[in-house]
Amino acid sequence: MNFIRLSLREAEGKLRKGEVKVCLWGLGRVGLTVACLLADAGVNVLALDPNPKLGSLVASGETPYQEPGLEKLLRKALARKKLSNPLSLKKAASESRIIVSTVSARVSSAGSLDYAAIEKFCSEAGLGVNHGSLIVFTGTLTPGITEELAKPLLEERSGLKAGEDFGLAYSPIKASAGSVVADLTGKPLLLAGLDRRSFEKAEILFRFFAGGEIFKVNSIRAAEAAGLFQEISQDVNLALANEFVRFCSKAKVSFREAARALSKLSTLNLQPGIACGEKPALASKLLAGEGERLRVEAKLVKAARRVNEETLGYVVKNISRLMKEKGKPLSGARIILLGVSSRADVKEDRASPARLLAAALKRKGAKVKAWDPLYPLDEIRSLGYEPAVLWEALPKADCVIVTVGHQAFKKLKTRILSELSATGEGILFDCSEAGIFAGTSSEKVTVSGLGF
């Protein structure tokens, strides 16, 4: 079957009837959700991941992500036999007429751009590409990677020519942890194809899960750039907030109050923090690395990344100062981190500010424990933290640091403050994005934080 040369009606019908299989590579939050949404619409999906254990876990009906609606979608897809986990990417690609890669470019520990994951996908999937297939990339890529790296590799491995023998498309699919299903089914998407047929067939596929508008981008390179810029804007906005925090501290201005006032006049939502998430930081590093290759210095992007990376030291310095004012050194201090998640009310620990804080404080000799209402104590331990039994640890703590704005912490504000340090020398430092303890006062506890 030459899928890219089918009429639009035929292509949609064969997908809906399960006659055209979709191979999906990369079962992260977004990838797994796309696979389940497609399966829910009747599409036969062959779902794989570079980590075989993750593929096996998904095939057993379990998901490692706490996403509203995702587990139900997964179990339904498996029960209807619309989603399966084949043994190899080559085999899955050969059985499919649409192949989707959700993996992104990376940055190595040395700081260089790393496209190994893309190359691995193209090398293995290329051996199974059929005449008339469609290949779609959705990860975070630098401009030109789809056409200048992936396309030649796929052509070499398959012996086919893109745009003539198989279709090629790209979409920077974005969704936030905790709302992935809602984002994919409700928000607009960008899509670009190598040619008209590639775009049209990719759009048909996307209509099986995307409820929002699909905007056509005239070139794949522009779509890659747009996806990168979207992520970077989050990193830059965080840096702007973090820099304003430092200015306001010296100018004796409440940043939080100024930011609230600004929100009445502007859509700009300034929230400081230690980390902005894995993808925005990755995108900034990718752009900076690509800029060096092109001899175009990404000055603002680099500066924003530097400001955000320095915010960790700024927080530790302020906590050390507050401890000194209490007559206590940071070394040996008993500190509790409230929250190990990277985002409020979402069970996701990648790029968590707590992980950065724990490492930095331990280097200073502090004794660090952590508590998060979303994680059992054994899970917290498995993540590398010493878990705290909160109500036992609070009266003995020298300092509590709020790292993420869980609703549970808002509800427990009064009790946390009353339990913290029975000696009346406790410190509460809130560096969560929302600053949930901002404006809170206590006779016994010193309340401070980013932008207070």
C-alpha positions as CSV (number, residue, x, y, z in Angstrom):
1,M,0.0,0.0,0.0
2,N,1.4,3.4,-1.0
3,F,0.0,5.4,1.9
4,I,1.2,8.9,0.8
5,R,-0.5,8.5,-2.6
6,L,-3.9,7.5,-1.2
7,S,-6.7,10.0,-1.4
8,L,-7.4,11.9,1.8
9,R,-10.6,10.0,2.4
10,E,-9.0,6.6,1.8
11,A,-6.1,7.5,4.1
12,E,-8.4,8.5,6.9
13,G,-10.7,5.5,6.4
14,K,-7.8,3.0,6.5
15,L,-6.4,4.5,9.6
16,R,-9.8,4.5,11.4
17,K,-10.4,0.9,10.4
18,G,-7.0,-0.1,11.7
19,E,-5.8,-1.1,8.3
20,V,-2.8,1.2,8.5
21,K,-0.5,0.7,11.4
22,V,1.4,3.5,13.2
23,C,4.8,2.8,14.6
24,L,5.5,5.2,17.5
25,W,9.1,5.5,18.9
26,G,9.6,7.1,22.3
27,L,7.2,6.6,25.2
28,G,7.7,9.7,27.3
29,R,4.7,11.5,28.7
30,V,3.8,13.0,25.3
31,G,4.7,10.0,23.2
32,L,2.7,7.5,25.3
33,T,-0.3,9.9,25.4
34,V,-0.2,10.3,21.6
35,A,-0.1,6.5,21.2
36,C,-3.0,6.0,23.5
37,L,-5.1,8.8,21.9
38,L,-4.5,7.3,18.5
39,A,-5.5,3.9,19.7
40,D,-8.6,5.3,21.3
41,A,-9.6,6.6,17.9
42,G,-9.3,3.1,16.4
43,V,-5.7,3.3,15.0
44,N,-3.5,0.3,15.4
45,V,-0.4,1.5,17.2
46,L,3.0,-0.3,17.6
47,A,4.6,1.5,20.5
48,L,8.3,1.2,21.4
49,D,10.9,3.0,23.4
50,P,14.7,3.2,23.4
51,N,14.4,1.7,26.9
52,P,12.9,-1.8,26.4
53,K,11.8,-1.9,30.1
54,L,9.5,1.1,29.5
55,G,7.9,-0.6,26.5
56,S,7.3,-3.8,28.5
57,L,5.8,-1.8,31.4
58,V,3.4,0.0,29.0
59,A,2.5,-3.4,27.4
60,S,1.5,-4.7,30.9
61,G,-1.0,-1.9,31.3
62,E,1.1,0.3,33.6
63,T,2.3,3.8,33.1
64,P,5.1,5.5,35.0
65,Y,3.4,8.9,34.6
66,Q,0.5,10.3,36.7
67,E,-1.4,12.0,34.0
68,P,-5.2,12.6,34.3
69,G,-6.9,10.1,32.0
70,L,-3.8,8.4,30.6
71,E,-4.0,5.1,32.6
72,K,-7.6,4.7,31.5
73,L,-6.7,5.3,27.9
74,L,-3.8,2.8,28.1
75,R,-5.9,0.0,29.6
76,K,-8.7,0.6,27.0
77,A,-6.2,0.5,24.1
78,L,-4.7,-2.7,25.4
79,A,-8.1,-4.3,26.0
80,R,-9.2,-3.4,22.4
81,K,-5.8,-4.7,21.1
82,K,-5.2,-1.4,19.5
83,L,-1.8,-0.9,21.1
84,S,1.1,-3.4,21.2
85,N,4.8,-3.5,22.0
86,P,6.8,-5.2,19.2
87,L,10.3,-6.5,19.8
88,S,12.2,-4.3,17.4
89,L,11.9,-0.9,15.7
90,K,12.9,-2.3,12.3
91,K,10.1,-4.9,12.5
92,A,7.6,-2.3,13.7
93,A,8.6,0.1,10.9
94,S,8.2,-2.6,8.3
95,E,4.7,-3.5,9.5
96,S,3.6,0.2,9.5
97,R,2.8,2.8,7.0
98,I,3.3,5.7,9.4
99,I,6.4,6.0,11.6
100,V,6.5,8.6,14.4
101,S,9.6,9.6,16.4
102,T,9.1,11.6,19.6
103,V,12.8,11.6,20.7
104,S,14.7,14.9,20.9
105,A,18.2,16.1,20.4
106,R,20.4,16.2,23.5
107,V,23.4,18.0,24.9
108,S,26.3,15.9,26.1
109,S,27.9,16.3,29.6
110,A,30.7,18.1,27.8
111,G,28.2,20.6,26.4
112,S,28.3,19.5,22.7
113,L,25.2,18.8,20.6
114,D,24.2,15.1,20.7
115,Y,22.0,13.7,17.9
116,A,22.7,10.0,18.7
117,A,19.1,9.3,19.5
118,I,17.9,10.7,16.2
119,E,20.6,8.8,14.3
120,K,19.7,5.5,16.1
121,F,16.1,5.9,15.2
122,C,16.9,6.6,11.5
123,S,19.4,3.8,11.3
124,E,17.0,1.2,12.7
125,A,13.6,2.5,11.3
126,G,15.2,3.2,7.9
127,L,15.7,-0.5,7.4
128,G,12.0,-1.1,7.7
129,V,10.6,1.9,5.8
130,N,8.2,0.8,3.0
131,H,7.6,2.5,-0.3
132,G,4.8,5.0,0.3
133,S,5.3,5.3,4.1
134,L,5.2,8.6,6.1
135,I,7.7,9.5,8.7
136,V,7.0,12.2,11.3
137,F,9.4,13.7,13.8
138,T,8.0,15.5,16.9
139,G,10.9,16.0,19.3
140,T,12.9,19.2,20.1
141,L,15.3,19.6,17.2
142,T,17.6,22.4,16.0
143,P,16.7,23.8,12.5
144,G,17.7,21.6,9.7
145,I,18.1,18.3,11.6
146,T,15.0,16.7,10.0
147,E,16.1,17.5,6.4
148,E,19.9,17.5,6.8
149,L,20.5,14.6,9.3
150,A,17.4,12.4,9.4
151,K,16.4,12.5,5.8
152,P,19.8,11.4,4.3
153,L,20.1,8.6,6.9
154,L,16.6,7.4,6.2
155,E,17.2,7.5,2.4
156,E,20.5,5.6,2.8
157,R,19.1,2.9,5.0
158,S,15.9,2.4,3.0
159,G,17.2,2.9,-0.5
160,L,14.2,5.2,-1.0
161,K,13.9,8.9,-1.7
162,A,12.0,11.3,0.6
163,G,9.3,13.3,-1.2
164,E,9.1,10.7,-3.9
165,D,9.1,7.3,-2.3
166,F,8.1,8.2,1.3
167,G,6.7,11.3,3.1
168,L,8.5,13.3,5.7
169,A,6.9,15.7,8.2
170,Y,7.7,17.5,11.5
171,S,5.6,18.9,14.4
172,P,7.0,20.4,17.6
173,I,4.4,18.8,19.8
174,K,4.3,20.5,23.3
175,A,2.4,19.5,26.4
176,S,2.9,20.2,30.1
177,A,3.3,17.4,32.7
178,G,0.0,17.0,34.5
179,S,-2.1,18.2,31.6
180,V,-0.8,16.3,28.6
181,V,-4.1,14.8,27.5
182,A,-5.9,18.1,27.8
183,D,-3.0,19.9,26.0
184,L,-2.9,17.5,23.1
185,T,-6.6,17.4,22.6
186,G,-7.3,21.1,23.1
187,K,-4.3,23.3,22.2
188,P,-3.2,24.3,18.7
189,L,-0.3,22.5,17.0
190,L,2.2,23.4,14.3
191,L,2.9,21.1,11.4
192,A,5.2,21.1,8.4
193,G,5.7,18.7,5.5
194,L,8.5,18.1,3.1
195,D,5.9,18.4,0.3
196,R,2.1,18.7,0.0
197,R,1.4,15.0,0.3
198,S,3.6,14.7,3.4
199,F,1.7,17.5,5.1
200,E,-1.7,16.3,4.1
201,K,-1.2,12.8,5.4
202,A,0.5,14.0,8.6
203,E,-2.5,16.3,9.2
204,I,-4.9,13.4,8.8
205,L,-2.9,11.5,11.4
206,F,-2.9,14.4,13.8
207,R,-6.7,14.9,13.5
208,F,-7.1,11.6,15.2
209,F,-5.9,13.0,18.5
210,A,-5.6,16.8,18.1
211,G,-8.7,18.8,19.0
212,G,-7.1,22.2,18.6
213,E,-6.3,24.0,15.3
214,I,-3.4,22.7,13.2
215,F,-1.4,25.5,11.8
216,K,0.6,24.8,8.6
217,V,4.2,25.9,8.6
218,N,5.7,26.3,5.1
219,S,9.1,24.8,5.9
220,I,10.2,22.1,8.3
221,R,13.2,24.3,9.3
222,A,10.8,27.0,10.5
223,A,8.7,24.6,12.4
224,E,11.8,23.2,14.2
225,A,12.9,26.8,15.0
226,A,9.4,27.6,16.3
227,G,9.4,24.6,18.7
228,L,12.8,25.5,20.0
229,F,11.8,29.2,20.5
230,Q,8.7,28.2,22.4
231,E,10.7,26.2,24.9
232,I,13.4,28.9,25.2
233,S,10.9,31.6,25.9
234,Q,10.1,29.9,29.2
235,D,13.8,29.9,30.1
236,V,14.1,33.6,29.3
237,N,11.0,34.5,31.2
238,L,12.3,32.7,34.2
239,A,15.6,34.5,34.0
240,L,13.8,37.8,33.7
241,A,11.9,37.0,36.9
242,N,15.0,35.8,38.7
243,E,16.9,38.9,37.8
244,F,14.1,41.2,38.9
245,V,14.1,39.3,42.2
246,R,17.7,40.2,42.8
247,F,17.2,43.8,41.8
248,C,14.1,44.1,44.1
249,S,16.1,42.7,47.0
250,K,18.6,45.5,46.8
251,A,16.0,48.1,46.0
252,K,13.9,47.1,49.1
253,V,10.9,46.3,46.9
254,S,8.6,43.3,47.2
255,F,9.0,41.5,43.9
256,R,5.9,39.5,44.5
257,E,3.8,42.6,45.1
258,A,5.3,44.3,42.0
259,A,4.6,41.2,39.9
260,R,1.0,41.1,41.1
261,A,0.6,44.7,40.1
262,L,2.2,44.1,36.7
263,S,-0.3,41.3,36.1
264,K,-3.1,43.8,36.1
265,L,-1.5,45.6,33.2
266,S,0.2,42.8,31.2
267,T,-0.2,39.2,30.3
268,L,3.4,38.7,31.4
269,N,3.4,36.1,34.2
270,L,6.7,36.5,36.1
271,Q,7.4,33.6,38.5
272,P,11.0,33.1,39.8
273,G,12.5,29.7,40.6
274,I,15.5,27.5,40.7
275,A,14.6,25.4,37.6
276,C,12.4,25.9,34.7
277,G,12.1,22.3,33.6
278,E,14.1,19.9,31.5
279,K,12.9,20.9,28.1
280,P,13.3,24.7,28.2
281,A,16.9,24.3,29.6
282,L,17.7,21.7,26.9
283,A,16.3,24.0,24.2
284,S,18.4,26.9,25.4
285,K,21.6,24.8,25.3
286,L,20.7,23.4,21.9
287,L,20.2,26.9,20.4
288,A,23.4,28.1,22.0
289,G,25.4,25.1,20.7
290,E,23.9,25.5,17.2
291,G,24.7,29.2,17.3
292,E,28.3,28.5,18.0
293,R,28.4,26.2,15.0
294,L,26.8,28.9,12.8
295,R,29.0,31.6,14.4
296,V,26.0,33.5,15.7
297,E,26.3,34.2,19.4
298,A,23.1,33.6,21.2
299,K,23.9,36.3,23.8
300,L,20.5,36.6,25.5
301,V,19.8,32.9,25.6
302,K,23.2,32.2,27.1
303,A,22.7,35.0,29.6
304,A,19.3,33.8,30.6
305,R,20.6,30.2,31.1
306,R,23.4,31.6,33.3
307,V,21.0,33.7,35.4
308,N,18.9,30.7,36.0
309,E,21.8,28.5,36.9
310,E,23.1,31.1,39.3
311,T,19.8,31.3,41.1
312,L,20.6,28.1,43.0
313,G,23.7,29.8,44.5
314,Y,21.6,32.9,45.3
315,V,19.1,30.8,47.2
316,V,21.8,28.9,49.2
317,K,23.6,32.2,50.0
318,N,20.4,33.7,51.4
319,I,19.6,30.7,53.5
320,S,23.1,30.7,54.8
321,R,22.7,34.4,55.7
322,L,19.4,33.8,57.5
323,M,21.0,30.9,59.4
324,K,23.9,33.1,60.4
325,E,21.5,35.8,61.7
326,K,20.1,33.0,64.0
327,G,23.6,32.3,65.2
328,K,23.8,29.0,63.4
329,P,26.1,27.8,60.6
330,L,24.7,26.1,57.5
331,S,27.0,23.2,58.1
332,G,25.2,20.7,60.3
333,A,21.9,22.5,59.9
334,R,18.8,20.2,59.8
335,I,16.9,21.2,56.6
336,I,13.6,19.8,55.2
337,L,12.8,20.2,51.5
338,L,9.1,20.4,50.9
339,G,8.5,18.9,47.5
340,V,10.6,16.7,45.2
341,S,8.4,17.2,42.1
342,S,9.5,19.6,39.3
343,R,6.0,21.0,38.9
344,A,3.1,21.8,41.4
345,D,0.7,18.9,41.9
346,V,2.4,16.7,39.3
347,K,4.3,13.6,40.1
348,E,7.4,14.3,37.9
349,D,10.9,14.6,39.4
350,R,13.0,15.3,36.3
351,A,14.7,18.7,36.5
352,S,13.4,19.1,40.0
353,P,14.7,22.1,42.0
354,A,14.8,19.9,45.1
355,R,17.5,17.7,43.5
356,L,19.7,20.8,42.8
357,L,19.1,22.2,46.3
358,A,19.8,18.9,48.1
359,A,23.1,18.5,46.3
360,A,24.2,22.2,46.9
361,L,23.2,22.1,50.6
362,K,24.9,18.8,51.3
363,R,28.1,20.3,49.8
364,K,27.8,22.9,52.5
365,G,27.5,20.3,55.1
366,A,23.8,20.6,55.8
367,K,21.7,17.5,56.8
368,V,18.9,17.4,54.2
369,K,15.7,15.5,54.3
370,A,12.7,15.7,51.9
371,W,8.9,15.2,52.0
372,D,6.4,15.4,49.2
373,P,2.7,14.4,49.6
374,L,2.7,12.9,46.1
375,Y,5.4,10.4,47.0
376,P,5.5,7.6,49.6
377,L,8.6,7.7,51.8
378,D,10.2,4.7,50.0
379,E,9.8,6.4,46.7
380,I,11.5,9.5,48.0
381,R,14.4,7.4,49.2
382,S,14.6,5.6,45.8
383,L,15.0,9.1,44.3
384,G,18.2,9.6,46.4
385,Y,16.8,11.7,49.2
386,E,16.6,10.9,52.9
387,P,12.8,10.9,53.5
388,A,11.4,13.0,56.4
389,V,8.4,12.0,58.6
390,L,7.1,15.5,58.4
391,W,5.4,16.1,61.7
392,E,8.2,14.4,63.6
393,A,11.0,16.2,61.8
394,L,9.5,19.8,61.7
395,P,9.9,20.6,65.4
396,K,13.6,19.6,65.2
397,A,14.3,21.4,61.9
398,D,16.4,24.5,61.5
399,C,15.1,25.4,58.1
400,V,12.3,24.3,55.8
401,I,12.6,25.1,52.1
402,V,9.5,25.0,49.9
403,T,10.6,24.0,46.4
404,V,7.3,23.6,44.5
405,G,3.8,25.1,45.1
406,H,1.7,22.0,45.8
407,Q,-1.9,22.7,46.9
408,A,-1.2,20.5,49.9
409,F,1.4,23.0,51.2
410,K,-1.1,25.8,50.9
411,K,-3.6,23.9,53.0
412,L,-0.9,23.0,55.6
413,K,0.7,26.5,55.8
414,T,-0.6,27.3,59.4
415,R,0.4,23.9,60.7
416,I,3.8,23.9,59.1
417,L,4.6,27.2,60.7
418,S,3.3,26.2,64.1
419,E,5.3,22.9,64.1
420,L,8.5,24.3,62.7
421,S,11.2,24.6,65.3
422,A,9.7,24.5,68.7
423,T,12.6,26.6,70.0
424,G,11.3,29.6,67.9
425,E,14.4,29.8,65.8
426,G,13.2,28.2,62.6
427,I,13.4,29.5,59.1
428,L,11.0,28.9,56.3
429,F,12.3,29.8,52.8
430,D,9.9,29.6,49.9
431,C,11.5,29.4,46.5
432,S,8.5,27.8,44.8
433,E,7.3,29.4,41.5
434,A,4.1,30.7,43.1
435,G,5.6,31.8,46.4
436,I,2.8,30.3,48.4
437,F,4.2,31.6,51.7
438,A,4.5,35.2,50.4
439,G,2.8,37.6,52.7
440,T,2.8,35.1,55.6
441,S,4.2,36.2,58.9
442,S,4.9,34.3,62.1
443,E,6.1,35.4,65.5
444,K,8.3,32.3,65.9
445,V,9.5,31.6,62.4
446,T,11.5,33.7,60.0
447,V,9.6,33.6,56.7
448,S,11.5,34.5,53.6
449,G,11.9,33.4,50.0
450,L,12.5,34.4,46.4
451,G,11.0,37.8,45.8
452,F,9.7,38.3,49.3
